[in-house]
Amino acid sequence: MVQEKLIRKVKQTIKKYDMIRPHEKIMVAVSGGPDSICLLDVLYRLTETFQAQLMVAHFDHGLRPGEDQEETRFVERIAQGYGLPIHTGKAEPMPSKGSVEEHARKQRYRFLEEVRRQHQAHKIAMGHQLNDQAETVLMRLLRGSGLSGLGGIPPKRDHIIIRPLIETTREEIMAYLGAKGLTWVQDSSNLSTAYLRNKIRLELIPLLKSYQPNIIETLGRSAEIYRQEDAWFQAEARDWLMEHARFGPNGQITTSIFHLSTLPAPFQRRVLREMIRTAAGGLRRVSLDHIRLASELAKSPSAQAEIMLPRGLVIKKRYDHLIVEPRRILLGDYAYTLEGPGSHFLGAINSTISVQEGSRGQDLELGRSCWEAYLDADKITYPLMVRNFRPGDRLIPLGMRGHKKVHDLFVDLKIPLEIRAVLPILVSDNRLVWVAGLRLDDRFKITGQTKRVLYVKLQGEIVRSFNPEGQERSD
């Protein structure tokens, strides 16, 4: 029988992709269309098999006045007929700009996730089927896509979204509904060729069927092959990053441009893609063009350059390294006055600078690092100032006689632009004393005539995130 054949097929799909485990609560997203009605009925028939508990969720997109409300009432009656609880939601007004479809999709998934969490459901079952899969593959092929895009709609996503009908054709679904006498609501927007997906469904696929009658099944098999190959490439790229990249705070990922340049071009693109995916938590709105731009940035002759990416990311070239991280709000100038010894919080850079005085014979060496400075206290005039770089700043680097521009010091030491903007500089009587982490001014060094020592130490966020050798570090 038609019904038994389709139920067996869906059961095999559920087991194949480990979609449902015993005693899980499954929230079925029911729009009222034929796919979701079929999904609800089949899962209802399989509740004993999988020992599952069902509930229904319905979202009103608000795009078809009158029709949407009737659809909601229809789904409520359907859920009542199965004796299942139902939860409904309604979309907020659409924005004046942007894609209506994208806005509706985001709101629908947000609603479903909120209901799932509220009622502690384990999975959200969606009604996507094999024809949807074929349409998606074609749509992404037309727009230009790599393996990931051509993999189409995943049968399972994030261990939460499941699609039990993904290997079932629309024809099989309609036959099942007809055999069981089940009714559904026809979405009038599905007949409009204003949307690319509808044009593919109504115009392109019928044409392709004249060349390949089994085009739906063929595209479905191709999508599965692409997904498997994509998963392998992603795992390999992740392994490469674990070996050759550093993972810093706030989603920052840094890798060597030299190591990246040794990779074959296809795998290099895959590594760049994985860097972006990891930093952003996903790849929505990230296209092949963005990956190409990232690859070109790595090859750029510029010592420092950057490009903006979707999802609030920036990818930077900083001398020999490529960095992907969330965009930061640019910090303006800051300045703090130090009236005397003690510990002083530098809120602009979430760091602390401590100043301690002592005699030449007193042990003040609490540890030696580039973030500590030992100065001749008698050459220091209070109040001191701690501020960031200003154009025209100069000092006499330790061991030298002539002045040097701090900007040139930054260039020589390959200091990234964002570090230049925040690195603290200690100033006494309008003279630079210490560019923290980099250089002490020769005029303030300890000599044989020094009687009193000033010990200065910087601690905090900038120390944790920056290695003055010119390398960003992850600890």
QUIJOLIN-V734509 format. One record per residue. PSI is psi in degrees with one decimal (none if undefined). OMEGA is omega in degrees with one decimal (NA if undefined). Layout:
# QUIJOLIN-V734509
PSI:OMEGA
PSI:OMEGA
This chain:
# QUIJOLIN-V734509
152.2:-178.4
-43.7:-177.0
-47.7:-176.2
-37.3:179.7
-44.4:-178.7
-39.6:179.3
-41.5:177.6
-40.3:-178.3
-44.9:179.5
-38.8:178.1
-42.4:178.6
-40.1:178.6
-42.9:179.8
-43.2:-179.7
-38.9:-178.1
-42.0:-177.1
12.1:178.0
54.0:-174.6
-38.5:-174.6
131.9:176.2
159.1:-175.7
137.4:172.7
17.1:176.9
150.4:174.6
124.0:-176.4
123.9:175.0
118.8:-177.4
120.2:177.3
113.0:-175.0
114.3:178.2
-26.7:-174.7
-10.9:177.4
173.3:-175.6
-38.6:-177.8
-48.0:-177.1
-31.5:176.6
-42.0:176.9
-44.8:179.9
-47.1:-179.0
-44.9:-177.5
-43.1:-178.9
-46.0:179.3
-34.6:177.1
-39.4:179.2
-21.5:-176.6
5.8:-177.5
-40.1:179.8
-39.2:179.9
-45.0:-176.8
3.5:-179.1
45.4:-175.5
159.5:175.9
129.4:-175.7
151.3:168.2
160.9:-174.7
141.7:174.2
137.4:-179.7
134.5:-177.9
127.3:178.5
112.4:-177.2
-15.0:177.3
24.0:-177.7
-14.5:-177.0
86.2:-178.3
133.2:-179.2
-53.5:-180.0
-40.3:179.7
-43.5:-178.7
-40.0:179.2
-37.3:178.1
-41.4:178.7
-45.4:179.5
-36.3:179.0
-46.1:-179.9
-36.5:177.2
-40.7:178.1
-39.6:179.5
-48.5:-179.8
-40.7:178.9
-38.3:179.2
-32.4:177.4
-7.7:-178.2
31.8:-176.5
144.5:175.2
146.6:-179.6
144.8:178.4
128.5:-176.3
155.9:177.0
160.6:-178.3
139.9:-176.4
151.6:171.8
163.1:179.7
142.8:-179.5
145.4:178.3
159.0:-179.8
-23.0:179.8
159.9:176.7
176.6:-177.0
126.0:177.2
-41.6:-179.3
-43.3:-178.9
-41.8:179.0
-44.1:179.6
-40.9:179.7
-45.6:-179.7
-44.3:-179.4
-39.1:-179.9
-48.5:-179.3
-34.5:177.6
-43.5:178.2
-47.1:-178.4
-41.4:-179.9
-38.2:178.5
-43.7:179.3
-40.9:179.5
-46.2:-180.0
-43.4:-177.5
-38.1:-176.6
11.8:172.9
41.7:174.8
148.3:-178.7
-35.6:-174.1
157.4:171.4
116.0:-179.3
125.1:-179.6
156.1:-173.3
17.3:179.3
136.8:-178.0
-175.1:-170.9
-35.3:177.3
-39.6:175.2
-40.2:179.4
-47.9:-179.5
-41.6:179.2
-39.8:-179.4
-42.8:178.8
-45.7:179.6
-42.6:-178.6
-42.4:-179.5
-31.2:175.8
-41.7:-179.7
-33.8:-178.4
-16.0:-177.7
111.5:-176.7
158.0:175.1
-161.7:-177.4
-42.5:-176.1
-45.4:-180.0
-40.0:-178.4
-12.2:173.3
-11.3:173.2
-142.8:-176.2
120.6:-179.8
137.5:177.7
-31.3:179.5
138.3:-178.6
129.5:176.6
22.7:179.7
16.6:-179.0
-51.7:179.3
126.1:176.6
150.0:-177.7
80.1:-175.3
-21.3:-177.9
8.6:-170.0
-17.2:176.5
14.8:-178.4
132.7:-177.6
161.1:177.3
-36.2:179.8
-40.8:177.9
-38.0:179.1
-46.2:-179.8
-37.0:177.7
-39.1:178.9
-46.6:179.5
-42.1:179.6
-42.6:-179.2
-30.9:-178.1
-5.6:-180.0
30.3:-179.7
141.8:179.6
161.1:179.5
173.0:179.1
133.3:179.1
123.3:177.9
111.4:-175.6
-26.7:-178.4
-19.7:179.2
-13.8:-179.0
-5.4:-177.9
133.2:178.7
16.7:177.0
-23.7:-179.5
141.4:-177.8
-43.5:-179.1
-41.8:179.8
-38.4:177.9
-39.5:178.0
-43.7:-177.9
-43.5:-171.4
-23.2:-174.4
-50.4:-173.1
-47.4:-176.9
-43.3:175.1
-35.9:177.6
-44.2:-180.0
-31.6:179.0
-25.1:178.2
-20.8:175.8
-37.9:-178.4
98.9:-177.2
-29.1:-178.3
34.2:-174.6
-35.3:-179.2
-50.3:179.7
-38.0:-179.2
-45.8:179.0
-34.0:177.0
-43.3:177.6
-41.0:179.3
-42.4:179.8
-39.5:179.8
-40.3:177.5
-44.9:179.7
-41.8:-179.7
-41.5:-179.8
-43.8:179.3
-38.4:178.0
-42.1:179.3
-38.3:179.0
-46.8:179.2
-40.4:-179.5
-41.7:178.7
-41.2:178.8
-41.4:179.2
-38.7:178.9
-41.4:178.4
-40.5:179.6
-43.5:-179.9
-39.0:179.5
-29.0:-178.6
-33.9:-170.2
1.0:-178.3
159.0:173.9
135.5:-177.8
110.3:-176.1
-173.8:-179.9
156.0:175.4
33.4:174.3
12.4:-179.2
135.5:177.0
128.2:-177.6
134.7:176.7
160.4:-179.4
129.9:177.3
-33.1:177.6
-50.1:179.7
-39.2:179.7
-37.6:-176.6
-17.6:-179.8
-8.7:-176.4
147.0:171.2
145.7:-174.1
-45.4:-179.5
-39.5:-178.9
-30.6:175.6
-44.5:177.7
-39.1:179.8
-39.3:178.2
-44.0:177.8
-41.0:178.5
-41.2:-179.5
-35.7:174.9
-46.2:-179.2
-44.6:-179.4
-43.0:-178.8
-42.8:-178.5
-36.2:-175.8
-16.0:-175.8
12.5:179.3
178.5:-176.1
12.4:179.5
134.1:-179.3
-1.2:175.8
121.2:-174.1
175.7:175.3
-32.1:178.6
-37.8:178.6
-39.6:178.0
-40.3:178.6
-42.4:178.5
-38.0:177.9
-40.9:178.9
-41.8:178.9
-35.1:177.7
-42.7:-179.9
-31.1:-178.5
-3.9:-175.6
142.0:177.1
-14.1:-179.7
140.1:178.0
-37.7:-179.8
128.8:179.4
165.4:179.3
158.1:175.3
149.5:178.3
140.4:178.8
163.4:173.0
172.8:177.0
26.8:174.6
29.0:-177.9
157.4:169.6
141.2:174.3
128.8:-171.1
143.8:165.9
122.2:177.3
89.2:-178.1
-107.5:-173.9
9.0:-174.9
152.1:174.8
132.5:-174.1
132.7:171.8
129.1:-179.1
162.9:174.4
144.6:177.9
138.8:179.3
150.7:173.5
127.3:-177.2
133.8:-179.6
132.5:177.2
-172.5:178.6
146.4:174.1
156.4:178.5
135.3:178.8
138.2:178.8
131.1:177.3
106.3:-176.1
-21.8:-179.0
-171.3:179.4
158.3:179.6
-172.8:179.1
132.2:-174.8
128.4:-179.1
128.7:177.8
86.7:-172.5
-33.1:-176.9
-29.4:-179.0
14.3:176.0
47.8:-177.5
168.5:179.7
136.5:174.5
129.0:-179.9
140.9:-178.3
129.2:-177.3
135.3:179.4
151.9:176.6
168.8:179.4
165.3:-178.4
-37.8:-177.4
-11.6:-178.4
141.6:-178.6
104.1:178.4
0.6:-175.2
87.7:-177.9
3.9:-177.8
145.5:-177.9
123.4:174.2
170.8:-179.2
-11.3:178.9
10.7:176.7
144.9:178.9
140.9:178.1
118.1:-171.2
158.9:172.7
107.6:-173.6
-30.3:-178.0
-12.0:177.5
0.2:-177.6
138.5:176.9
125.3:175.4
154.8:-3.0
147.0:172.3
162.8:175.1
140.2:171.4
122.2:-178.8
171.9:175.4
178.2:-173.7
143.3:172.5
142.0:176.6
136.0:-179.8
-6.6:178.5
136.2:178.4
156.1:171.6
168.7:173.6
99.9:-176.0
144.1:-178.9
128.1:179.3
-4.3:179.8
169.2:179.4
-36.0:-177.0
161.8:177.8
154.0:176.4
136.9:177.0
136.6:177.4
-34.3:177.3
-43.0:179.5
-34.9:175.9
-43.8:177.6
-44.2:-178.5
-46.0:-178.9
-37.2:-176.9
3.6:178.4
50.5:180.0
126.2:-179.9
150.1:-176.3
-43.1:-177.1
-27.6:176.0
-38.4:177.3
-35.9:-175.0
-20.6:-173.9
-12.4:-175.2
126.6:-177.0
144.0:175.7
128.1:178.3
130.2:-174.5
135.9:175.3
119.6:177.7
46.1:177.5
11.9:175.5
135.3:178.9
128.9:-178.6
-43.8:-172.6
123.4:168.8
103.1:-168.5
130.0:177.1
-12.6:-173.2
-64.4:-173.1
143.1:171.4
145.1:175.2
133.3:-174.6
-27.9:-176.5
-17.0:-175.2
12.0:-177.0
160.6:175.6
132.2:178.7
-176.9:178.2
-20.6:-179.7
-4.8:-177.9
130.5:178.7
-37.9:-179.6
140.1:-176.8
137.9:172.8
120.6:-179.4
124.1:-178.3
135.1:-179.3
134.2:177.8
135.3:177.6
157.0:175.0
-156.5:-170.0
-43.3:-176.1
-33.2:177.9
-37.9:-178.3
-29.2:-171.1
-10.2:-173.5
133.7:175.0
113.5:-175.1
-6.7:175.1
-2.2:-179.4
4.2:-179.9
134.1:173.8
141.2:-176.3
164.7:-171.5
-9.4:-176.9
none:NA
